[in-house]
Amino acid sequence: MLERFVPSLHLHTIYDINFHQLRERGIRGIITNLDNTLIEQDSPHATERLMKWIQTLRHEDLKVVIVSNNRKIRVSEFARPLGIPFVYEARKPWGHPFERALRLLHTSTRDTVVVGDQLLTDIYGGNKFGMYTIWVDPLKGKEGWPTKINRFFEKIIYGWLKKKGYLPWDEHL
């Protein structure tokens, strides 16, 4: 059961993702979380750096979709100006938002990666479907109460994973 919380890869930020290596793995699509993965939860718009990151992934012929547990207005106001499809009020880690994202990307679980900052939602959900998962450190900023609750349980799970030797990298939380 603990294996479902183990990401395929841990990176500090989305900017550490090597798109060329993803393409070599056969990855064609990226399912990404929004808040505290792409931008801080209280930031309404993409930064210049994030817009360049999106341009680069498109240049690498990778498709992206945002899957967020946040409300429609938050997700749509961020994603629409960037031309990124999205799934809102996703209720991750449960199945339907990941299936919807795969349909939007026209990809399969074998050629799609899930990127997110939460073990309980993004990583567990992606692993449950057999996708490659990348866990990034959460961006600093405001977090809502559901995320604060998740972070509490993440610390416990992270401790178990570390103790069992599942995590080969340095301390995260």
KEDO-333964 format. One line per field, with one value per atom (N, C-alpha, C): atom name; residue number from 0; y, x, z; residue in one letter. Coordinates in pm, 1 decimal, always signed. Each point is the difference from the previous one (the first is absolute). Layout:
atom: (CA, ...)
n: (NUM, ...)
y: (Y, ...)
x: (X, ...)
z: (Z, ...)
res: (A, ...)
This chain:
atom: (N, CA, C, N, CA, C, N, CA, C, N, CA, C, N, CA, C, N, CA, C, N, CA, C, N, CA, C, N, CA, C, N, CA, C, N, CA, C, N, CA, C, N, CA, C, N, CA, C, N, CA, C, N, CA, C, N, CA, C, N, CA, C, N, CA, C, N, CA, C, N, CA, C, N, CA, C, N, CA, C, N, CA, C, N, CA, C, N, CA, C, N, CA, C, N, CA, C, N, CA, C, N, CA, C, N, CA, C, N, CA, C, N, CA, C, N, CA, C, N, CA, C, N, CA, C, N, CA, C, N, CA, C, N, CA, C, N, CA, C, N, CA, C, N, CA, C, N, CA, C, N, CA, C, N, CA, C, N, CA, C, N, CA, C, N, CA, C, N, CA, C, N, CA, C, N, CA, C, N, CA, C, N, CA, C, N, CA, C, N, CA, C, N, CA, C, N, CA, C, N, CA, C, N, CA, C, N, CA, C, N, CA, C, N, CA, C, N, CA, C, N, CA, C, N, CA, C, N, CA, C, N, CA, C, N, CA, C, N, CA, C, N, CA, C, N, CA, C, N, CA, C, N, CA, C, N, CA, C, N, CA, C, N, CA, C, N, CA, C, N, CA, C, N, CA, C, N, CA, C, N, CA, C, N, CA, C, N, CA, C, N, CA, C, N, CA, C, N, CA, C, N, CA, C, N, CA, C, N, CA, C, N, CA, C, N, CA, C, N, CA, C, N, CA, C, N, CA, C, N, CA, C, N, CA, C, N, CA, C, N, CA, C, N, CA, C, N, CA, C, N, CA, C, N, CA, C, N, CA, C, N, CA, C, N, CA, C, N, CA, C, N, CA, C, N, CA, C, N, CA, C, N, CA, C, N, CA, C, N, CA, C, N, CA, C, N, CA, C, N, CA, C, N, CA, C, N, CA, C, N, CA, C, N, CA, C, N, CA, C, N, CA, C, N, CA, C, N, CA, C, N, CA, C, N, CA, C, N, CA, C, N, CA, C, N, CA, C, N, CA, C, N, CA, C, N, CA, C, N, CA, C, N, CA, C, N, CA, C, N, CA, C, N, CA, C, N, CA, C, N, CA, C, N, CA, C, N, CA, C, N, CA, C, N, CA, C, N, CA, C, N, CA, C, N, CA, C, N, CA, C, N, CA, C, N, CA, C, N, CA, C, N, CA, C, N, CA, C, N, CA, C, N, CA, C, N, CA, C, N, CA, C, N, CA, C, N, CA, C, N, CA, C, N, CA, C, N, CA, C, N, CA, C, N, CA, C, N, CA, C, N, CA, C, N, CA, C, N, CA, C, N, CA, C, N, CA, C, N, CA, C, N, CA, C, N, CA, C, N, CA, C, N, CA, C)
n: (0, 0, 0, 1, 1, 1, 2, 2, 2, 3, 3, 3, 4, 4, 4, 5, 5, 5, 6, 6, 6, 7, 7, 7, 8, 8, 8, 9, 9, 9, 10, 10, 10, 11, 11, 11, 12, 12, 12, 13, 13, 13, 14, 14, 14, 15, 15, 15, 16, 16, 16, 17, 17, 17, 18, 18, 18, 19, 19, 19, 20, 20, 20, 21, 21, 21, 22, 22, 22, 23, 23, 23, 24, 24, 24, 25, 25, 25, 26, 26, 26, 27, 27, 27, 28, 28, 28, 29, 29, 29, 30, 30, 30, 31, 31, 31, 32, 32, 32, 33, 33, 33, 34, 34, 34, 35, 35, 35, 36, 36, 36, 37, 37, 37, 38, 38, 38, 39, 39, 39, 40, 40, 40, 41, 41, 41, 42, 42, 42, 43, 43, 43, 44, 44, 44, 45, 45, 45, 46, 46, 46, 47, 47, 47, 48, 48, 48, 49, 49, 49, 50, 50, 50, 51, 51, 51, 52, 52, 52, 53, 53, 53, 54, 54, 54, 55, 55, 55, 56, 56, 56, 57, 57, 57, 58, 58, 58, 59, 59, 59, 60, 60, 60, 61, 61, 61, 62, 62, 62, 63, 63, 63, 64, 64, 64, 65, 65, 65, 66, 66, 66, 67, 67, 67, 68, 68, 68, 69, 69, 69, 70, 70, 70, 71, 71, 71, 72, 72, 72, 73, 73, 73, 74, 74, 74, 75, 75, 75, 76, 76, 76, 77, 77, 77, 78, 78, 78, 79, 79, 79, 80, 80, 80, 81, 81, 81, 82, 82, 82, 83, 83, 83, 84, 84, 84, 85, 85, 85, 86, 86, 86, 87, 87, 87, 88, 88, 88, 89, 89, 89, 90, 90, 90, 91, 91, 91, 92, 92, 92, 93, 93, 93, 94, 94, 94, 95, 95, 95, 96, 96, 96, 97, 97, 97, 98, 98, 98, 99, 99, 99, 100, 100, 100, 101, 101, 101, 102, 102, 102, 103, 103, 103, 104, 104, 104, 105, 105, 105, 106, 106, 106, 107, 107, 107, 108, 108, 108, 109, 109, 109, 110, 110, 110, 111, 111, 111, 112, 112, 112, 113, 113, 113, 114, 114, 114, 115, 115, 115, 116, 116, 116, 117, 117, 117, 118, 118, 118, 119, 119, 119, 120, 120, 120, 121, 121, 121, 122, 122, 122, 123, 123, 123, 124, 124, 124, 125, 125, 125, 126, 126, 126, 127, 127, 127, 128, 128, 128, 129, 129, 129, 130, 130, 130, 131, 131, 131, 132, 132, 132, 133, 133, 133, 134, 134, 134, 135, 135, 135, 136, 136, 136, 137, 137, 137, 138, 138, 138, 139, 139, 139, 140, 140, 140, 141, 141, 141, 142, 142, 142, 143, 143, 143, 144, 144, 144, 145, 145, 145, 146, 146, 146, 147, 147, 147, 148, 148, 148, 149, 149, 149, 150, 150, 150, 151, 151, 151, 152, 152, 152, 153, 153, 153, 154, 154, 154, 155, 155, 155, 156, 156, 156, 157, 157, 157, 158, 158, 158, 159, 159, 159, 160, 160, 160, 161, 161, 161, 162, 162, 162, 163, 163, 163, 164, 164, 164, 165, 165, 165, 166, 166, 166, 167, 167, 167, 168, 168, 168, 169, 169, 169, 170, 170, 170, 171, 171, 171, 172, 172, 172)
y: (-120.6, +120.6, +126.5, +1.4, +118.4, +32.7, -102.7, +22.0, +99.5, +8.1, +92.3, +147.2, +25.7, +137.5, +34.4, -95.6, +21.8, +55.2, +121.4, +56.0, -68.5, +5.4, -50.9, +86.2, +128.5, +96.3, +113.8, +52.2, +120.0, +109.3, +117.9, +117.6, +117.1, +101.1, +114.2, +87.7, +19.8, +82.0, -59.4, +49.6, -41.6, +38.3, +104.3, +48.3, -96.1, -97.9, -102.6, -118.2, -1.0, -109.5, +8.0, -111.9, -8.0, -55.4, +87.3, -38.9, -101.0, +17.9, -92.2, -142.3, -13.1, -132.4, -58.9, +84.4, -49.1, -54.7, +73.1, -44.9, -133.0, -13.9, -125.9, -116.4, +27.2, -103.0, -31.8, +75.1, -21.6, +84.4, +94.8, +87.9, +100.7, +12.2, +96.4, +101.7, -29.7, +87.4, +19.9, +117.6, +35.3, +41.0, -70.1, +39.7, +71.0, +125.7, +75.1, +61.1, +6.3, +72.3, +149.8, +82.2, +145.1, +63.9, +5.2, +76.8, -63.7, +81.9, -36.5, -101.3, -24.9, -77.5, +92.9, +58.0, +94.4, +141.9, +39.7, +133.4, -9.7, +105.5, +3.2, +8.8, -55.2, -6.6, +136.8, +102.0, +132.8, +87.2, -58.5, +73.0, -25.0, +106.6, -19.1, -35.3, +37.8, -16.2, -63.7, -51.7, -62.0, +105.1, -40.8, +87.0, -8.9, +92.1, -3.0, -130.6, -42.9, -124.3, -120.8, -2.6, -110.4, +1.6, +118.4, +7.5, -53.2, +27.4, -53.7, -151.4, -51.1, -144.2, -67.7, +58.2, -54.1, +3.1, +109.6, +10.0, -110.8, -24.2, -102.5, -138.2, -31.0, -134.0, -16.4, +104.3, -7.5, -16.3, +70.1, -13.2, -142.9, -66.4, -140.4, -95.8, +55.6, -77.6, -80.4, +60.0, -59.6, +75.9, -72.8, +60.9, +7.0, +98.9, +17.9, +25.6, -50.2, +27.4, +23.8, +93.7, +27.1, -78.1, -73.5, -68.9, +54.3, +69.9, +68.8, -31.3, -8.6, -15.0, +134.3, +107.8, +132.6, +23.6, +112.1, +34.5, +45.1, -6.9, +32.5, +139.4, +98.8, +137.1, +15.6, -60.6, +8.6, -65.5, -120.6, -77.0, +59.8, +35.2, +52.8, +135.6, +86.8, +131.6, -10.2, -106.5, -21.6, -67.9, -106.8, -86.8, +57.0, +61.1, +45.4, +98.1, +102.1, +91.5, -69.1, -112.7, -73.8, -107.2, -18.1, -101.0, -141.7, -19.4, -132.0, -58.9, -121.4, -64.6, -31.9, -17.3, -18.7, -82.3, -57.7, -69.9, +66.4, +48.9, +69.1, -84.7, +37.7, -76.0, -149.9, -37.5, -134.0, -110.4, +34.4, -100.0, -106.4, +46.7, -91.6, -57.7, -121.6, -89.9, -96.2, +17.3, -96.2, +6.0, -102.3, -30.5, +92.5, +51.8, +67.9, +119.4, +84.3, +114.1, -42.6, -108.4, -46.7, -58.7, -69.5, -53.8, +113.3, +102.8, +116.3, +68.4, +12.5, +64.2, -78.6, -131.7, -83.3, +19.0, +11.3, +24.0, +136.8, +101.4, +133.3, +0.8, -78.4, -6.3, -93.4, -91.6, -106.1, -85.1, -34.7, -84.0, -116.2, -88.7, -112.2, +10.9, -89.5, +1.4, -26.4, -73.1, -34.2, +119.3, +96.7, +111.3, +134.6, -6.0, +120.9, +2.5, +117.8, +20.0, +89.1, -25.5, +85.3, +78.1, +132.2, +87.4, +70.9, -5.4, +69.2, +9.3, +79.8, +25.7, -79.7, -81.5, -72.8, -151.1, -70.2, -146.3, -57.5, +58.3, -57.2, +17.3, +97.4, +25.7, -30.3, +71.1, -10.7, -131.8, -30.8, -118.0, -128.0, -6.8, -118.1, -23.7, +106.9, -12.9, -45.8, +59.5, -40.4, -143.0, -36.0, -136.8, -102.5, +36.3, -90.3, -41.9, +90.0, -28.7, -47.0, -20.1, -52.5, +100.9, +128.4, +102.8, +32.3, +53.4, +52.6, +124.0, +16.3, +112.4, +78.9, +131.5, +90.0, +83.8, -14.3, +75.3, +119.2, +120.3, +122.3, +61.2, +73.1, +70.3, +104.1, +17.3, +101.6, +140.2, +85.2, +139.6, +61.9, +93.2, +65.9, +95.6, +4.6, +88.5, -50.5, +65.0, -32.2, -139.9, -71.5, -129.9, -5.8, -56.4, -16.0, -110.9, -7.6, -99.2, -143.7, -34.2, -140.0, -36.7, +93.7, -26.0, -10.1, +82.2, -8.1, -135.8, -51.4, -133.9, -104.5, +9.3, -93.5, +5.5, +120.2, +14.4, -71.2, +5.3, -68.8, -150.6, -58.1, -143.7, -33.9, +92.0, -21.6, -17.9, +81.1, -11.1, -137.7, -53.1, -134.5, -104.9, +8.2, -95.5, +11.7, +122.7, +22.5, -66.9, +13.3, -64.7, -151.1, -59.7, -145.2, -39.3, +75.5, -30.1, +9.0, +103.2, +20.5, -114.1, -36.3, -107.4, -133.4, -26.7, -126.4, +2.2, +114.4, +8.5, +22.7, +47.9, +24.1, +128.7, +91.1, +131.6, +18.8, -6.7, +7.1, +141.6, +101.1, +136.0, +62.4, +122.7, +73.7, +30.8, +52.2, +38.3, +94.2, -18.8, +83.2, +87.8, -59.2, +76.4, +49.5)
x: (+82.1, -82.1, +86.1, +107.4, +85.6, +61.5, +19.4, +61.5, -78.3, -128.4, -82.4, +32.5, +69.4, +37.8, +141.0, +69.7, +138.2, +2.3, +51.0, +7.4, +108.8, -15.7, +103.5, +125.1, -20.8, +110.0, -36.0, +97.7, -19.3, +90.3, -57.7, +75.3, -40.7, +83.2, -32.9, -110.0, +4.8, -103.4, -32.7, -104.6, -34.5, +110.0, +75.9, +105.2, +118.3, +3.1, +104.1, -36.9, -121.1, -43.2, +74.9, +57.0, +71.0, -97.1, -50.7, -99.7, +57.3, +126.2, +62.4, +1.9, +32.1, -0.4, -141.1, -99.1, -137.9, -34.5, +37.3, -28.6, +70.7, +124.0, +73.3, -69.9, -71.9, -77.3, -131.5, -30.3, -124.7, -114.6, +29.3, -103.7, -43.6, -131.9, -57.8, -89.4, -42.1, -92.8, +36.4, -33.4, +26.1, -131.3, -34.0, -110.6, +64.3, -33.0, +62.8, -103.4, +37.2, -76.8, +22.1, -84.7, +13.4, +64.8, -74.5, +42.9, +118.1, +101.0, +124.3, +83.0, -39.9, +82.5, +45.2, -96.5, +33.4, +19.4, -90.2, +8.2, -50.5, +27.2, -51.3, -152.2, -61.5, -146.0, -65.4, +67.0, -61.5, +44.0, +67.4, +39.4, -102.6, -55.7, -105.7, +48.7, +123.9, +45.1, +138.7, +31.0, +130.6, +109.9, +113.0, +117.6, +63.6, +89.4, +73.0, +79.3, +59.0, +78.3, -89.3, -119.0, -92.1, -46.1, -25.2, -42.0, +110.4, +124.9, +111.6, +8.2, -26.9, +0.5, -106.3, -118.1, -109.6, +36.6, +61.7, +45.3, +100.2, +91.9, +101.9, -62.3, -94.0, -60.2, -78.1, -63.7, -70.1, +99.2, +113.1, +105.4, +53.4, +0.4, +42.9, -112.2, -109.9, -114.4, -65.6, -3.9, -69.9, -129.9, -105.9, -129.2, -15.7, -74.2, -18.3, -146.8, -42.1, -133.8, +14.2, -76.6, -0.8, -114.8, +29.7, -102.3, +11.1, -103.5, +2.5, -124.5, +18.8, -113.8, -68.3, +57.5, -54.7, -124.2, -64.5, -125.7, +20.4, -109.8, +3.8, +55.1, -44.9, +42.4, +151.1, +55.8, +144.6, +78.0, -38.9, +74.8, -18.9, -121.7, -26.6, +66.6, -1.9, +62.8, +150.9, +58.5, +142.8, +27.3, -73.5, +32.1, -43.2, -115.9, -52.4, +93.0, +54.2, +89.9, +124.5, +36.6, +117.5, -35.1, -128.9, -43.5, +22.9, -8.7, +22.0, -134.9, -30.3, -123.2, +10.5, -114.9, +3.2, -118.0, +20.6, -104.9, -2.7, -114.3, -12.8, -83.8, +3.7, -70.5, +19.8, +125.1, +36.2, -20.0, +10.0, -11.1, +109.1, +121.2, +113.7, +17.2, +38.0, +65.9, -95.1, -127.1, -94.3, +0.8, -45.0, +23.0, -45.5, -118.2, -56.7, +80.6, +59.3, +72.4, +121.7, +65.3, +114.4, -45.8, -110.7, -55.0, -42.9, -63.1, -40.5, +123.0, +105.7, +122.5, +62.7, +2.0, +54.9, -80.0, -131.4, -82.7, +31.6, +18.5, +33.3, +136.7, +92.8, +134.6, +8.6, -96.6, +6.4, +124.2, +24.8, +113.3, -50.4, +92.6, -32.1, +81.7, -25.5, +76.4, +148.0, +32.8, +139.6, +80.0, -64.6, +75.7, -37.7, -41.7, -39.9, +67.3, +41.6, +61.0, -91.7, -4.4, -72.9, +102.2, -17.2, +90.6, -80.3, +48.4, -70.3, +81.4, -51.0, +70.1, -55.8, -102.9, -60.6, +3.6, +50.5, +1.9, -140.4, -89.0, -133.1, -93.8, +23.6, -91.1, +66.2, +107.2, +63.6, +75.6, +88.5, +85.1, -80.6, -79.5, -83.2, -92.4, -65.2, -92.2, +69.0, +113.8, +74.0, +49.8, +52.5, +50.2, -112.3, -114.5, -115.9, -34.4, +24.4, -28.0, +122.6, +110.4, +119.5, +76.8, -18.3, +71.4, +133.2, +90.2, +125.9, -35.5, +57.0, -35.5, +123.2, -13.8, +106.6, -54.0, +65.3, -36.0, +92.6, -57.0, +78.9, -27.7, +98.3, -18.4, -110.3, -85.1, -105.1, +59.6, -57.0, +40.5, -46.4, +75.2, -36.3, -114.9, -89.7, -114.8, -116.1, -111.1, -122.2, -49.0, -51.9, -62.1, -133.6, -99.5, -131.5, -0.8, -106.5, -5.9, +6.1, -60.5, +14.5, +146.5, +74.4, +141.7, +78.5, -33.5, +69.1, -23.1, -120.7, -29.8, +81.7, +1.8, +79.9, +147.3, +51.5, +142.1, +29.8, -92.2, +17.5, +17.5, -90.3, +8.0, +119.0, +35.8, +117.2, +126.1, +13.5, +119.6, +8.8, -112.3, -2.5, +36.9, -63.2, +27.7, +145.2, +47.4, +138.6, +96.0, -29.5, +82.9, +2.2, -114.3, -6.6, +80.1, -18.0, +71.0, +150.9, +42.4, +143.6, +54.3, -73.7, +42.4, +12.0, -90.1, +0.0, +98.7, +64.2, +99.5, -55.8, -123.0, -61.2, +46.7, +55.6, +34.1, +151.2, +62.7, +146.1, +57.3, -83.6, +49.3, +5.5, +45.3, +13.1, -136.0, +1.6, -122.9, -83.6, -129.3, -92.9, -83.7, -65.0, -92.2, +68.2)
z: (+0.0, +0.0, +0.0, +78.3, +4.8, -135.4, -84.2, -130.7, -84.7, +21.4, -79.1, +27.8, +110.0, +34.3, -46.1, -59.4, -42.2, -142.3, -18.1, -134.6, -81.9, -130.7, -89.4, +9.2, +25.2, +2.3, +94.2, +71.7, +81.8, -54.0, -22.3, -42.7, +88.4, +2.2, +85.1, -60.6, -131.8, -65.7, -136.9, -59.8, -135.8, -97.9, +33.9, -90.0, -6.4, +88.9, -2.7, -89.5, -53.0, -87.5, -132.3, -40.0, -126.9, -104.8, -84.4, -100.1, -99.4, -35.1, -94.3, +56.4, +129.2, +63.6, +4.2, +23.4, -2.3, -138.2, -103.8, -137.1, -27.0, +50.8, -18.4, +69.7, +108.4, +71.6, -70.7, -105.3, -72.5, +51.3, +85.9, +55.8, -106.0, -14.9, -94.1, +68.9, +124.8, +69.6, +145.6, +50.0, +139.3, +65.7, +107.5, +86.1, +118.0, +19.0, +108.4, +92.7, +125.1, +100.1, -24.0, +56.8, -15.9, +121.9, +110.3, +116.6, +72.0, +20.9, +67.5, -77.8, -126.5, -92.8, -112.4, -72.3, -107.2, +53.8, +88.4, +61.1, +143.7, +77.3, +136.2, -3.3, +102.4, +5.0, -6.6, +50.5, +0.9, -117.7, -99.2, -120.7, -110.4, -56.0, -99.2, -140.8, -34.7, -138.1, -6.8, -116.4, -23.5, +2.9, +51.5, -2.9, -138.4, -28.6, -126.5, -12.7, +110.2, -0.2, -31.9, +57.8, -26.7, -145.8, -55.3, -140.2, -92.0, +32.7, -79.1, +14.9, +120.6, +25.2, -86.6, -5.9, -80.8, -148.3, -44.0, -139.3, -31.6, +91.7, -20.9, -9.5, +88.5, -6.9, -130.0, -45.9, -128.5, -114.8, +8.7, -101.3, -4.2, +114.8, +9.6, -41.7, -50.0, -46.9, +112.4, +118.3, +114.2, +21.9, +29.8, +29.3, +151.5, +46.8, +143.8, +31.1, +115.5, +51.3, +150.2, +52.0, +144.2, +62.3, +106.2, +78.3, +141.5, +43.1, +128.6, +81.8, +128.7, +90.5, +26.7, -50.6, +23.1, -86.9, +26.2, -66.4, -144.4, -74.8, -142.7, -26.1, +74.3, -27.7, +17.7, +102.0, +25.1, -113.4, -34.3, -99.6, -139.8, -34.8, -134.6, -22.2, +100.7, -16.4, -17.2, +51.4, -19.8, -134.9, -29.1, -113.5, -136.0, -6.9, -130.1, -71.9, +68.0, -72.0, -56.5, +58.6, -45.9, -102.4, -24.0, -95.3, +49.1, +131.7, +58.4, +40.2, -45.6, +46.2, +148.5, +64.9, +144.5, +48.7, +117.6, +73.9, +137.2, +41.1, +128.1, +95.8, +128.2, +104.2, -22.4, -17.6, -45.8, +104.0, +124.3, +107.7, -11.0, -35.0, -1.4, +139.8, +13.4, -95.2, -69.4, +12.7, -56.0, -151.7, -64.7, -139.9, -108.8, +6.5, -115.8, -50.8, +83.2, -57.6, -82.3, +39.7, -77.3, -133.2, +1.3, -124.8, -93.1, +55.3, -80.9, -58.4, +80.0, -47.3, -115.0, +11.7, -107.4, -129.2, +12.0, -119.1, -61.6, +85.0, -51.0, -69.6, +50.7, -57.8, -120.5, -11.2, -101.9, +21.4, +126.6, +35.6, +86.1, +34.1, +87.3, +128.3, +92.1, +125.7, -25.1, -105.7, -29.9, -50.8, -61.7, -57.0, +63.0, +126.0, +72.4, +136.4, +40.8, +130.4, +84.0, +130.9, +93.4, +81.4, +6.7, +74.1, +107.8, +123.8, +107.1, +127.1, +92.2, +125.6, +117.6, -21.9, +111.7, -22.4, +100.6, -4.4, +0.2, +79.4, +20.5, -118.2, -82.0, -110.9, -134.2, -30.2, -130.9, -17.9, +91.0, -14.2, +19.1, +104.7, +21.9, -120.3, -46.0, -112.7, -127.2, -31.9, -119.8, +9.5, +116.1, +19.0, -7.2, +52.6, -1.5, -143.6, -93.5, -140.0, -77.3, +69.8, -64.7, -82.2, +29.5, -74.4, +67.0, -76.5, +50.3, +81.7, +118.9, +86.3, +40.9, +1.0, +44.4, +114.1, +114.5, +120.2, +10.4, +3.1, +15.3, +136.6, +49.1, +126.3, -17.2, +99.9, -12.0, -0.7, -83.6, +1.2, +130.8, +47.3, +125.7, -25.2, +91.2, -15.0, +82.0, -16.5, +72.2, -38.0, +98.8, -27.1, +72.0, -66.4, +59.7, +103.5, +77.7, +107.8, -50.5, -116.8, -43.9, -26.7, -57.4, -27.1, +130.3, +96.2, +130.0, +65.9, -12.5, +54.3, -75.3, -132.4, -79.9, +37.6, +21.8, +36.2, +132.6, +94.7, +128.2, -24.1, -78.7, -28.0, -89.7, -90.8, -84.9, +83.2, +103.1, +85.1, +63.4, +40.8, +60.1, -105.0, -115.9, -108.1, -44.1, -14.1, -40.5, +98.7, +128.4, +102.2, -15.5, -25.2, -21.7, -124.0, -107.7, -124.3, +19.1, +68.4, +25.5, +85.1, +105.0, +90.9, -73.4, -93.8, -75.1, -117.7, -22.1, -106.8, -139.2, -8.7, -130.0, -67.2, +76.4, -54.2, -1.0, -116.7, -7.7, +2.7, +5.1, -3.9, +139.5, +4.6, +126.1, +59.6, +121.3, +69.8, -85.1, +5.8, -78.0, +91.9, +95.5, +84.8, +125.2)
res: (M, M, M, L, L, L, E, E, E, R, R, R, F, F, F, V, V, V, P, P, P, S, S, S, L, L, L, H, H, H, L, L, L, H, H, H, T, T, T, I, I, I, Y, Y, Y, D, D, D, I, I, I, N, N, N, F, F, F, H, H, H, Q, Q, Q, L, L, L, R, R, R, E, E, E, R, R, R, G, G, G, I, I, I, R, R, R, G, G, G, I, I, I, I, I, I, T, T, T, N, N, N, L, L, L, D, D, D, N, N, N, T, T, T, L, L, L, I, I, I, E, E, E, Q, Q, Q, D, D, D, S, S, S, P, P, P, H, H, H, A, A, A, T, T, T, E, E, E, R, R, R, L, L, L, M, M, M, K, K, K, W, W, W, I, I, I, Q, Q, Q, T, T, T, L, L, L, R, R, R, H, H, H, E, E, E, D, D, D, L, L, L, K, K, K, V, V, V, V, V, V, I, I, I, V, V, V, S, S, S, N, N, N, N, N, N, R, R, R, K, K, K, I, I, I, R, R, R, V, V, V, S, S, S, E, E, E, F, F, F, A, A, A, R, R, R, P, P, P, L, L, L, G, G, G, I, I, I, P, P, P, F, F, F, V, V, V, Y, Y, Y, E, E, E, A, A, A, R, R, R, K, K, K, P, P, P, W, W, W, G, G, G, H, H, H, P, P, P, F, F, F, E, E, E, R, R, R, A, A, A, L, L, L, R, R, R, L, L, L, L, L, L, H, H, H, T, T, T, S, S, S, T, T, T, R, R, R, D, D, D, T, T, T, V, V, V, V, V, V, V, V, V, G, G, G, D, D, D, Q, Q, Q, L, L, L, L, L, L, T, T, T, D, D, D, I, I, I, Y, Y, Y, G, G, G, G, G, G, N, N, N, K, K, K, F, F, F, G, G, G, M, M, M, Y, Y, Y, T, T, T, I, I, I, W, W, W, V, V, V, D, D, D, P, P, P, L, L, L, K, K, K, G, G, G, K, K, K, E, E, E, G, G, G, W, W, W, P, P, P, T, T, T, K, K, K, I, I, I, N, N, N, R, R, R, F, F, F, F, F, F, E, E, E, K, K, K, I, I, I, I, I, I, Y, Y, Y, G, G, G, W, W, W, L, L, L, K, K, K, K, K, K, K, K, K, G, G, G, Y, Y, Y, L, L, L, P, P, P, W, W, W, D, D, D, E, E, E, H, H, H, L, L, L)
